[in-house]
Amino acid sequence: MPSLKDVELKIQGVKKTKQITKAMNMVASAKLRNAQGRIERFTPYADKFYELLGDLAGRADGDSHPLLAVREEIKTSAIVLVTSDRGLCGSFNSNLIKRAHIVANEKMAQGKTVKFYCIGKKGNAVFKKTDMEIVMSKTDSMGAFDFTLANEVGLEVISAYLAGELDEVTLIYGDFVSVARQTAVSLALLPMSADASTEVVAETAGNAEYIYEPDVKGLLAELLPRFIKVQVYRGLLSTSASEHAARMTAMDNATRACDDMVDSLTLLYNKTRQAAITGELMDIVGGAEALKG
């Protein structure tokens, strides 16, 4: 049985850990509110953008823009993986990395070459140890970012796609469903499908009718690259909110675990002290009996 001093030190250590986890929970909660606010402000713009582009894509054919053309043979596939830069958020990053492994293995099983564009330190740390090529690595950028990051990543994949270096692009990010639920989602970025774009906006399009000037091809040339960047930015925002929600949940669970450990150690401390008192009483009684003898 451990000594009273050892148990007391353990209790003090767990209480200090609880203070840290509770503080991290509060910080994650504040950052989550900020991230949710960014998503709420961006969503109306993104929805309207999807609606407009869906109407445009419905009027266009596959030859209207290179980003809409589906290539006959797909040799090289790119995965844009968005993870966090920091840990302590439960299984959030591991789920994203697991999803990326599944998608990459499916592509390689089809005989395709897989390249990675990693945003976030956690995903980059895992896939740089594999044989798959990492074309772009953006670390220490998820803490504070704006549309500039999405613009940079979007330009990179669009340029590579138009140059023939990539034949398809998939975006993997954390979808913020609620504070208690975040899922790993894979979204096909390129090539863009006119039918898929129309289905995405079917619920929001309503009965709106648009008159376009200049022609559809001219507008697609301007809007399709921006649409790719909007999708990347939405993935960044959703991943950021998911990260903070997952960390808040993980720290809340850790705080409760600390409470359970303190209760268990306190019980052990009382038992140890009772055993020590009993032992001392037995020594006193034994000594008194020896004196009597």
Secondary structure, 3 states (H helix, E strand, C coil): CCCHHHHHHHHHHHHHHHHHHHHHHHHHHHHHHHHHHHHHHHHHHHHHHHHHHHHHHHHCCCCCCHHHCCCCCCCEEEEEEECCCCCCCCCHHHHHHHHHHHHHHHHHHCCCEEEEEEECHHHHHHHCCCCCEEEEEECCCCCCCCHHHHHHHHHHHHHHHHCCCCCEEEEEEEEEEECCEEEEEEEEEECCCHHHHHHHCHHHHCCCCCCCCCCHHHHHHHHHHHHHHHHHHHHHHHHHHHHHHHHHHHHHHHHHHHHHHHHHHHHHHHHHHHHHHHHHHHHHHHHHHHHHC
